[in-house]
Amino acid sequence: MMKSIGEYNFSGKKVLVRVDFNVPVDKDFNITDSTRIEAVIPTLNKILRDGGSVILMSHLGRPKGSVDPSFSFTNIFSQIENILEKKMLFVRDAVGNAAVDQSSRLKPGEILLLENLRFYKGEEEGNVDFARKLASLGDSYVNDAFGTAHRAHASTSVIARFFPNSKFFGFLMEKELKAIDKVLLSGEKPVTAVLGGSKVSTKITIIKNILSKVDNLIIGGGMAFTFVKAKGGNVGDSVVENDKLDLALSVLNNAKSTGVKVFLPLDVIAADSFDNKANTEEVAVDKIPLGWQGLDVGMRSRQLFDKVIMDSKTILWNGPVGVFEMSAFSKGTFALGESIARATENGAYSLVGGGDSVAFVKQNGFENKVSYVSTGGGAMLESLEGIELPGVSAIIR
């Protein structure tokens, strides 16, 4: 049972909110992608409108349990204020006297940001005493950090035990969990999953978990060549996991026995080197010459994938179908994005998750043309694998 903050009144409460402000910054500490900060605004607005106060907790980077000034929130504090469009207080502490003092004096309507939680070893260790000290700062706990929900850290899962009757998902967490449920449990059929990326080994658990939940499976990217070779095709010098050929065949056999249609590329843009300026040729996916490698899907593949997607009502996209970082090999992923955008416009539900896919849709204007773009890379992948996320189970139980 999902515990929503929407039905709770936080009037007079100090609310500890775990957010994911682990945002990318350039060498001058300018935030280059503020999506994760913007995403928590509805949750903060709800608490403040009720007459509560907010204590924000997050990590930033990987300081590994010691104080590193380059990972301090002082570097981006004013930018966070500007993005949230709210004045905030900041304390260079998380569980010490300064944090206790600032928290105790917090008034309704005020926001306090604690220093980077990963300056303390107890955070990543899931230390109960560290979690207890954090918990003592507030009256209620809200987890709105989907990007860290797969970590059993002190602030993401352990802390929840100190709020047995006052722990909640924030609105962002709710949206993320509902999006995954919509695809894997309650999605309108036909349900199509598009999986890309370079290796079968990184996606095999996802494939096994979703086979019973989808009608169509499109496999692209480098991992497609392992399947093509397993079926007896010539893939030239394309990336292949030779130790996963039997696994690829078993996936295809399982799909066939459960009535899931698997779509592999029909043709590829092959290149004579891994270079944007390489010589290229469009060839059948199972007839790639030696010395050449497939770096993008060809025109027939794009047309096939488009037809499958346009006939779908629910779409999951995880991973590009080519080396989209190089313009010469980005056309297939662009075509895929356009197909998913058109299907969405026609009424399909589309969820984009996983680092490379999310980066692609954000960089190329597809972000507002799909139904939902996940804010959590690892958490999203583990959800698709069927793994129970510690940050989720801590709230539900």
Secondary structure as GFF3:
##gff-version 3
##sequence-region A 1 397
A	DSSP	three_ten_helix	5	7	.	.	.	ID=ss1
A	DSSP	beta_strand	14	18	.	.	.	ID=ss2
A	DSSP	alpha_helix	35	38	.	.	.	ID=ss3
A	DSSP	alpha_helix	41	50	.	.	.	ID=ss4
A	DSSP	beta_strand	53	57	.	.	.	ID=ss5
A	DSSP	three_ten_helix	69	71	.	.	.	ID=ss6
A	DSSP	three_ten_helix	73	75	.	.	.	ID=ss7
A	DSSP	alpha_helix	77	84	.	.	.	ID=ss8
A	DSSP	beta_strand	89	91	.	.	.	ID=ss9
A	DSSP	alpha_helix	97	104	.	.	.	ID=ss10
A	DSSP	beta_strand	111	114	.	.	.	ID=ss11
A	DSSP	three_ten_helix	117	119	.	.	.	ID=ss12
A	DSSP	alpha_helix	121	125	.	.	.	ID=ss13
A	DSSP	alpha_helix	128	135	.	.	.	ID=ss14
A	DSSP	beta_strand	140	143	.	.	.	ID=ss15
A	DSSP	three_ten_helix	146	148	.	.	.	ID=ss16
A	DSSP	three_ten_helix	158	162	.	.	.	ID=ss17
A	DSSP	beta_strand	167	169	.	.	.	ID=ss18
A	DSSP	alpha_helix	171	184	.	.	.	ID=ss19
A	DSSP	beta_strand	191	195	.	.	.	ID=ss20
A	DSSP	alpha_helix	204	210	.	.	.	ID=ss21
A	DSSP	beta_strand	216	219	.	.	.	ID=ss22
A	DSSP	alpha_helix	224	230	.	.	.	ID=ss23
A	DSSP	beta_strand	234	235	.	.	.	ID=ss24
A	DSSP	three_ten_helix	242	244	.	.	.	ID=ss25
A	DSSP	alpha_helix	245	258	.	.	.	ID=ss26
A	DSSP	beta_strand	261	263	.	.	.	ID=ss27
A	DSSP	beta_strand	267	271	.	.	.	ID=ss28
A	DSSP	beta_strand	280	284	.	.	.	ID=ss29
A	DSSP	beta_strand	287	288	.	.	.	ID=ss30
A	DSSP	beta_strand	293	297	.	.	.	ID=ss31
A	DSSP	alpha_helix	299	310	.	.	.	ID=ss32
A	DSSP	beta_strand	314	318	.	.	.	ID=ss33
A	DSSP	three_ten_helix	327	329	.	.	.	ID=ss34
A	DSSP	alpha_helix	331	345	.	.	.	ID=ss35
A	DSSP	beta_strand	349	352	.	.	.	ID=ss36
A	DSSP	alpha_helix	355	363	.	.	.	ID=ss37
A	DSSP	three_ten_helix	367	369	.	.	.	ID=ss38
A	DSSP	beta_strand	372	373	.	.	.	ID=ss39
A	DSSP	alpha_helix	377	384	.	.	.	ID=ss40
A	DSSP	alpha_helix	390	396	.	.	.	ID=ss41
###
